[in-house]
Amino acid sequence: MGDVYSELIGQERAVETLRRAVDGRRHAMTHAWLFVGPPGSGRSNAAKAFAAALQCPRGGCGECNECRTTLSGAHPDVTLLRTEQLSIGVDEVRALVGRANVSPVKGRYQIVVVEDADRITERGADALLKGLEEPAPRTVWLLCAPSPDDVIITVRSRSRVIRLVTPSDQAVAALLEQRDGVAPALAAHSARAAQGHVGRARMLARNEEARIRRREILSLPGRLTSVTACLDAAHNLVESSAQEAAQATAELDAKEMATLQEMLGLGGRGAKPRNAQAAIRDLEDQQKARAKRLQRDALDRVLTELTGYFRDVLAAQTAPGVALVNSDLADEIEPIARRSTPEQTVHALDAILQARTALEGNVAPLLAFEALLISLSLAGRT
């Protein structure tokens, strides 16, 4: 095992900045950091690695108890917030601020890592701002978001920004080979298909079902031959994403409900607590919100795959010879490129972006995907 930064591939500039801070170089350390970068670049991994290095007596060796407990989420002085909901509310943020003000029990710092700082509500951001403006002496905030603009400006202005980049396909493939023992050909294919998203590349390399689902998504443009076909395909995508979310949460939902019922003393013959039904409804609401987010994440992966597909179509139309993301589908992509125009392909890419915006605005997924697939069907016609 290498040091805590060993799996942050392609992030040499960011890692050097973090090392300088851990080493205590002049003006290198601050109490609030904002890790930004495209999906899959390793924002949360970088934040946790930095937290481990700050707690480690050797600056992030990756082997000591401080490093191992921090990276595993078990360190008593490192709090990790990874939301499964659509937003992070003011109550959660206030609890974090309260936690941040506690003196370290064991480590050198009291560290709070927020993986989805872009999901903090406006009221939550106001509460967070108070924690950033008057931090405890040994407190460090590590916030993660896709871009600085996704975080409220008052929070952003009080944080030092660490920018992560999309790693190269070669670097991702090498990591899959070395860390996961993936065969070179499969590692290279998965890395190229994931377009620099390390987690997605690992899933494709290790999960045949994920590869099959991806192949089904990429076959969609060639099957959108009528409005009926578009509507059916939209229905199937939304249904499968809902089923995927339900399967992912079923076991956890059951455990949470059983634990709550036990805490409330339900199941016996005694009188039920007065607040039992309210507590159960609150948990059910939280579980529904979590399933909704997981479904939206699944649909977002569909949009990402389709973006890569039509990027390849546009490349075939305007820059022959450029390497395709989906080079294994060249025999399908080139006919679509020949029978449509670059303008139509750009329209298809715009439609994908509009679908993503619609989902973020809580438009019903079925309506968003019906409109998208009808637009994509037009992109393949002369």
HUHUPE-V735956 format. One record per backbone hydrogen bond with DSSP energy under -1.0 kcal/mol. CO is the residue of the C=O (numbers start at 1). NH is the residue of the N-H. If there is no record, write none. Layout:
co->CO nh->NH
co->CO nh->NH
This chain:
co->3 nh->6
co->5 nh->8
co->7 nh->9
co->8 nh->11
co->11 nh->15
co->12 nh->16
co->13 nh->17
co->14 nh->18
co->15 nh->19
co->16 nh->20
co->17 nh->21
co->18 nh->22
co->19 nh->23
co->20 nh->25
co->21 nh->24
co->25 nh->28
co->31 nh->141
co->32 nh->160
co->33 nh->143
co->34 nh->162
co->35 nh->145
co->36 nh->164
co->38 nh->41
co->40 nh->198
co->42 nh->46
co->43 nh->47
co->44 nh->48
co->45 nh->49
co->46 nh->50
co->47 nh->51
co->48 nh->52
co->49 nh->53
co->50 nh->54
co->51 nh->55
co->52 nh->56
co->56 nh->59
co->60 nh->4
co->64 nh->68
co->65 nh->69
co->66 nh->70
co->67 nh->71
co->68 nh->72
co->69 nh->74
co->69 nh->75
co->75 nh->78
co->77 nh->111
co->79 nh->113
co->81 nh->115
co->88 nh->121
co->89 nh->93
co->90 nh->94
co->91 nh->95
co->92 nh->96
co->93 nh->97
co->94 nh->98
co->95 nh->99
co->96 nh->100
co->97 nh->101
co->99 nh->102
co->110 nh->140
co->111 nh->79
co->112 nh->142
co->113 nh->81
co->114 nh->144
co->116 nh->119
co->117 nh->120
co->119 nh->88
co->121 nh->125
co->122 nh->126
co->123 nh->127
co->124 nh->128
co->125 nh->129
co->126 nh->130
co->127 nh->131
co->128 nh->132
co->129 nh->133
co->130 nh->134
co->136 nh->139
co->138 nh->110
co->140 nh->112
co->141 nh->33
co->142 nh->114
co->143 nh->35
co->144 nh->117
co->147 nh->150
co->148 nh->151
co->152 nh->156
co->153 nh->157
co->155 nh->158
co->156 nh->159
co->160 nh->34
co->162 nh->36
co->168 nh->172
co->169 nh->173
co->170 nh->174
co->171 nh->175
co->172 nh->176
co->173 nh->177
co->174 nh->178
co->175 nh->179
co->176 nh->180
co->176 nh->182
co->183 nh->187
co->184 nh->188
co->185 nh->189
co->186 nh->190
co->187 nh->191
co->188 nh->192
co->189 nh->193
co->190 nh->194
co->191 nh->196
co->194 nh->197
co->197 nh->201
co->198 nh->202
co->199 nh->203
co->200 nh->204
co->201 nh->205
co->202 nh->206
co->203 nh->207
co->207 nh->211
co->208 nh->212
co->209 nh->213
co->210 nh->214
co->211 nh->215
co->212 nh->216
co->213 nh->217
co->214 nh->218
co->217 nh->220
co->220 nh->223
co->223 nh->225
co->226 nh->230
co->227 nh->231
co->228 nh->232
co->229 nh->233
co->230 nh->234
co->231 nh->235
co->232 nh->236
co->233 nh->237
co->234 nh->238
co->235 nh->239
co->236 nh->240
co->237 nh->241
co->238 nh->242
co->239 nh->243
co->240 nh->244
co->241 nh->245
co->242 nh->246
co->243 nh->247
co->244 nh->248
co->245 nh->249
co->246 nh->250
co->249 nh->253
co->250 nh->254
co->251 nh->255
co->252 nh->256
co->253 nh->257
co->254 nh->258
co->255 nh->259
co->256 nh->260
co->257 nh->261
co->258 nh->262
co->259 nh->263
co->260 nh->264
co->261 nh->266
co->273 nh->276
co->275 nh->279
co->276 nh->280
co->277 nh->281
co->278 nh->282
co->279 nh->283
co->280 nh->284
co->281 nh->285
co->282 nh->286
co->283 nh->287
co->284 nh->288
co->285 nh->289
co->286 nh->290
co->287 nh->291
co->288 nh->292
co->289 nh->293
co->290 nh->294
co->291 nh->295
co->292 nh->296
co->293 nh->297
co->294 nh->298
co->295 nh->299
co->296 nh->300
co->297 nh->301
co->298 nh->302
co->299 nh->303
co->300 nh->304
co->301 nh->305
co->302 nh->306
co->303 nh->307
co->304 nh->308
co->305 nh->309
co->306 nh->310
co->307 nh->311
co->308 nh->312
co->309 nh->313
co->310 nh->314
co->311 nh->315
co->312 nh->316
co->313 nh->317
co->314 nh->318
co->315 nh->319
co->319 nh->322
co->326 nh->329
co->327 nh->330
co->329 nh->332
co->329 nh->333
co->330 nh->334
co->332 nh->336
co->333 nh->337
co->334 nh->338
co->335 nh->339
co->341 nh->345
co->342 nh->346
co->343 nh->347
co->344 nh->348
co->345 nh->349
co->346 nh->350
co->347 nh->351
co->348 nh->352
co->349 nh->353
co->350 nh->354
co->351 nh->355
co->352 nh->356
co->353 nh->357
co->354 nh->358
co->355 nh->359
co->356 nh->360
co->357 nh->361
co->358 nh->363
co->359 nh->362
co->364 nh->368
co->365 nh->369
co->366 nh->370
co->367 nh->371
co->368 nh->372
co->369 nh->373
co->370 nh->374
co->371 nh->375
co->372 nh->376
co->373 nh->377
co->374 nh->378
co->375 nh->379
co->378 nh->381
